[in-house]
Amino acid sequence: MRAWLLSAGLGLLLLSQEAAAGTVLIVGDSISAGFGLDTRLGWVSLLEQRLKQEGFADKVVNASISGDTSAGGQARLPALLAEHKPQLVVLELGGNDGLRGQQLTQMQQNLSSMIDNSRAAGAKVLLLGMRLPPNYGERYNKAFSGVYDFLAAQKQVALVPFFLEGVGGHPELMQSDGLHPAAGAQDKLLENVWPTLKPLL
């Protein structure tokens, strides 16, 4: 009888742990897709390792595509939500919109829609903010980074103000193109995200 009770208790514990495990969906561009890197060295892979180290059973799905824009992410998101049913959606988009000089009002609408759709699907949202190189001009740069601040305030969504903090502008941490973080920067990217991401798990 005692052995049966122990077996039943263990079974319930395993079921409870499985039920508690969620999915973290990363929807981003080349920075999260690990452009120019062995993807096993990218910050998303490091996140998977950190989750295991910290005792989280959550699965990470990396749906990032190099070159993607906020419009592309918005178009892809409904199918991703339906397929993976995430508990947390990390949005790392907008950088390519800015680099192409696209209308920031459209970028804001796209990201806003992605936040709303994610929440409607029952997921929490983490927004990763970006900044542009100084050659884009102070006015455009300020308006660009302001999109993330505005959405975080308006939607009451968690925000990492500058995902590349401590990486962007440091040549030794960037690839030769000056746009994509090198392998040595990936730990720093994770550290920029982790304090805000962890409480959402």
N, C-alpha and C positions, 0 to 999 in steps of 0.2 A: 504493500500500500504506500509506504513511504517513497519507494522508488518511483511509483506511478505519479505521486504528487510532485516529486522533483522533476520528473520528465515533463509533466503538464506545465509546471511553473516555468521551466526553461523554454518550452514552446511558446508560451504566452509572452515571455520576455523578448524572444526573437521576433515574434509578430509585432510587438509594440515598437521595437527598434526599426523594423522594416516600414511600419506605418509612419514613423517619425521622419524617415529619410525623404528628403525632397529633391527637387531638381533646380539647379542654378543655370539659367539660360543666358549665355553671353551673345549679344547681337552687336557686332562691331565691324570695324574695317581692318586694314592691313596691320595696324598695331596689335590688335588682339588675334588676328589670323597668323601672326608670327612671320610676316614678310621678311624674306632674306635670312631666316633662321631655321634651324632644326626645330620643328614645333614642340619637341619635347623640352626645349629650353625656354619656351615662351612663358609669359606671366600667367596665362590660363592654365598651362600644365603645372606650374608652380602652385597655383591656387588649389588644384586637385590634391597635390601632395600636402599642402598646409591643412586642408580640411581633414584628411586622414590623420595627420599628426595631432590635430586638436580634438579628435574624437567625433567628428561630424560624419554622418553616413550619406550626406548629400552627394548627388551625382552632378557633374558639370557637363553641359552640352555647349560646345563652342560653335556657334552658327555665324561666325565672322567671315567676311569675304573681303579680300584686298580690293581697294578701289570703290568700295560701297559708299553710298551717300545716305542721307536721312530718308530720301524718297525710296531708295532701294530697300532699306531696312523696313520702312513702313509697308511696302508691298509684300515683303517676305514674312512679316511678323504673324499675321493671322494663321497661316499654315503651321508655323513653328509652335505657336501657342496650342493649337489643336493637337499636334503630334506629341509634344513633350509635357504639356500640362505643368509648367514650372511653378514653383513657389516664389522664386525670385528671378527677375529679369534685369540684367545689367546692360544698359544702353551706352555704347561707346561709339557714337556716330556724330557726324557734323564736321569733322576735320576736312573731309574732301569737299564738302559744300563750300567751306571757307576758302580753301586753296583754289577752287575754281571761280571764286568771286560770285557765287550764286546769291539769289535774293534771300536775305536772312529771315524775312517774314515767312517764306515758304519752309525754310529749315525749321523754324519755330513751330509752325503748324504740323509738320511731319513728326517732330519729336513729341509734341503735345498729344497727337493722335496715338502714338506708340505707348505713351504713358497711360492714357485712358484705356486703350485696348488691353494692355497688360493687367491693369487693375480689374477690368471687367471680367477677365479670365481668372481672377482670384490670386494674382501674383503681386508681390511687393516689387518696387522699382528702385534701382540705383542708377543715377545719371552720372556719367563721367565727363566732366567739363574739359574743354580743350582751349588752346590759344594759338594764334597764328604768328608766323615770323614777323619781325618788325617792318619788313619791306612792304607789307600790305597797308601800312599807314595806321596812325594812331586812331583815327575816327572809326575805320572799319573794324580794326582789332577790338576796340572797346565795345562796339555794337555786337560783334561776334561773341565774345565771352559773356556779354550781358544776356544773351539768349538763355544760357544755362542758369544764370542767377535768377532771371525772371521766372523760368519754368519751375525751378526749385521752390521759389516763394509762392507762386500762384498755385501749383499743384501739391505743395507740401510734400515734396519728394526728396529722398536722400540724395545728396550731391557731394562728389569729390570735385572741388572747384577747378583744379588743374591736374589732370591725370598724369601729365609728364613733369610734374613738379620735381626739380632737382635733376632732371634728365635733359629736357629741352634746353638748347643753348650750351650744352656741355659736349664739345666735339668728341671727347674720349668715350662718351656713352652712346654716341650716335653712329649709324652706319655712314658709309661714304657719301650717300645722297643728302645727308643732313636732315632728313625727314623721319627716318625710321630708327627707333631705338635698337642698339646693338644687344648682343647676348648679355653683356655685362650690366645692362640696365634693367633687366627683367625682374631681378629681386627688388629693385627700388620701385618699379611699377606696382608690384604686388603690395609692397609696404605702403604705398600711397593709397591703395584701395582697401586693404584689409581692415583697418580700424572702423571704417564706415560700413563695410559689407558684413562683418561678423555679427553685429547686433540684429541684422535682418534675417539671419538664418533661423 
